[in-house]
Amino acid sequence: MELLYGTTNEGKLLVMRRALSPLGITVIGLKGIEKIPVVQETGSSPLENARLKANAYFKAFQVPVFSCDTGLYFKNVPAEYQPGIYVRRPLGYEMTDEELTEYYREMAQKFGDLQAQYRNAVCFCKSAQEVYESDDLRLSGKPFVLTSRPHCRSQAGFPLDRLSIQISSGKYYYDLPEDAQDEVALDQGFREFFRSCMRISNNKF
């Protein structure tokens, strides 16, 4: 089966493809599609933004489509420094990958290495009558460390990965197997969400 993921971010597509391929789901993105609606992410939470995007893309294309949104939260950091849903816009404007790396590197310098976590939400418009959504904590990535010492590697669309270290091993995610990188922003919860929505048996896969 094939599902449209409401994103043009190739990095996010790769992560979701790896996550859902065991369910027999092929994930395609918006890149190459004409007349993609511009969605203003005016929600106050990841779930509200995911809902806005999924509804807009379903209305435009009339095919099963899902959208995700993410908030980033730090342990023991004052509220005014929490990016929340403004991961890419912490200063009020859309930053480039390079600008974001530098911004969060400076934060880690200011507060010391930060314990961070991505909290995710998803909205899936299966049809006009069937809409599923969740911001369950099982969709959240595992806590990790955000450091002020960037890795030499980088991946377009995921600038913070250069600063991300797995807590259990103390290693940069870039120095771990490819699937280990997914635990920062994606976990088993997404498979369970789609397994339920698509009514896929646990015994089938």
LINSULQUI-V274659 format. One record per residue. RES is the residue in one small letter. PSI is psi in radians with two decimals (999 if undefined). OMEGA is omega in radians with two decimals (NA if undefined). Layout:
RES&PSI&OMEGA  RES&PSI&OMEGA
This chain:
m&2.70&-3.07  e&2.35&3.10  l&2.48&3.06  l&2.21&3.06  y&2.14&-3.06  g&1.21&3.09  t&2.67&3.00  t&0.05&-3.10  n&1.94&-3.08  e&-0.60&3.12  g&-0.76&3.12  k&-0.64&3.10  l&-0.79&-3.13  l&-0.74&-3.14  v&-0.80&-3.10  m&-0.60&3.09  r&-0.76&3.11  r&-0.64&-3.10  a&-0.68&-3.00  l&-0.19&-3.14  s&-0.60&3.10  p&-0.31&3.12  l&0.01&-3.10  g&0.36&-3.12  i&2.21&3.03  t&2.18&-3.09  v&2.21&3.04  i&2.73&-3.11  g&-3.02&-3.08  l&-0.27&-3.08  k&2.27&-3.14  g&-0.20&3.10  i&2.37&-3.14  e&2.65&3.04  k&0.91&3.05  i&2.19&3.14  p&2.49&3.06  v&2.11&-3.08  v&2.12&3.06  q&2.04&-3.11  e&1.40&-3.05  t&0.09&-3.14  g&2.83&3.14  s&0.10&3.14  s&2.82&3.07  p&-0.69&-3.11  l&-0.73&3.14  e&-0.71&3.12  n&-0.71&3.09  a&-0.71&3.13  r&-0.78&3.13  l&-0.79&-3.10  k&-0.82&-3.10  a&-0.76&3.14  n&-0.71&-3.13  a&-0.74&-3.11  y&-0.61&3.09  f&-0.74&3.12  k&-0.66&-3.09  a&-0.68&-2.96  f&-0.30&3.10  q&0.71&3.04  v&2.75&3.08  p&2.22&-3.06  v&2.53&3.04  f&2.68&3.07  s&2.64&3.14  c&2.77&2.99  d&2.73&-2.98  t&2.53&2.96  g&2.56&3.13  l&2.28&-3.06  y&2.47&-3.11  f&2.49&3.08  k&2.37&3.06  n&0.69&3.06  v&2.36&-3.13  p&2.63&-3.06  a&-0.64&-3.08  e&-0.24&3.12  y&-0.01&-3.14  q&2.12&3.13  p&-0.57&-3.12  g&-2.25&-3.12  i&-0.15&-3.10  y&0.82&-3.08  v&-0.75&-3.12  r&-0.08&-3.10  r&0.84&-3.06  p&-0.35&3.12  l&0.22&3.05  g&-0.01&3.09  y&2.76&-3.11  e&2.04&-3.11  m&2.67&3.00  t&2.92&3.09  d&-0.72&-3.11  e&-0.74&3.12  e&-0.69&3.13  l&-0.75&3.11  t&-0.79&-3.12  e&-0.71&-3.14  y&-0.88&-3.10  y&-0.46&3.03  r&-0.73&3.12  e&-0.61&3.07  m&-0.75&3.14  a&-0.53&3.04  q&-0.71&-3.08  k&-0.78&-3.03  f&-0.09&-2.99  g&2.95&3.14  d&2.30&-2.99  l&2.38&2.95  q&2.10&-3.02  a&2.81&3.06  q&2.38&2.99  y&2.29&3.04  r&2.12&-2.96  n&2.73&3.04  a&2.67&-3.13  v&2.49&3.00  c&2.24&-3.08  f&1.98&3.05  c&1.66&-3.13  k&-0.65&3.06  s&-3.14&3.12  a&-0.47&-3.10  q&-0.34&-3.08  e&1.89&3.10  v&2.22&-3.12  y&2.48&3.12  e&2.75&-3.13  s&2.53&2.91  d&0.53&3.13  d&2.53&-3.13  l&-0.32&3.10  r&-0.26&3.06  l&-0.21&-3.08  s&2.59&3.03  g&2.89&3.09  k&2.61&3.04  p&2.57&3.14  f&3.04&3.13  v&2.33&3.02  l&2.06&-3.02  t&2.89&3.10  s&0.08&-3.07  r&1.68&-3.05  p&2.51&3.00  h&2.71&-3.12  c&-0.41&3.13  r&2.80&3.02  s&2.71&3.10  q&2.19&-3.12  a&2.32&3.12  g&-0.22&-3.14  f&1.10&-3.05  p&-0.52&-3.10  l&-0.26&3.10  d&-0.47&3.11  r&-0.38&-3.08  l&0.05&-2.95  s&2.28&-3.11  i&2.33&3.08  q&2.27&-3.08  i&-0.76&-3.03  s&-0.60&-3.09  s&-0.34&-3.06  g&0.22&-3.11  k&2.63&2.98  y&2.54&3.10  y&-0.52&3.10  y&-0.35&3.14  d&0.13&3.12  l&2.91&3.07  p&2.67&-3.02  e&-0.76&-3.06  d&-0.33&3.10  a&-0.47&3.12  q&-0.49&-3.09  d&-0.42&-3.04  e&-0.31&3.09  v&-0.80&-3.01  a&0.00&-3.03  l&2.48&-3.14  d&-3.07&-3.10  q&-0.41&-3.12  g&-0.61&3.13  f&-0.68&3.10  r&-0.75&-3.13  e&-0.66&3.12  f&-0.89&-3.10  f&-0.55&3.06  r&-0.73&3.13  s&-0.80&-3.11  c&-0.69&-3.10  m&-0.01&3.14  r&0.80&3.11  i&2.24&-3.09  s&2.45&3.05  n&-0.49&-3.08  n&-0.24&-3.06  k&-0.57&-3.06  f&999&NA
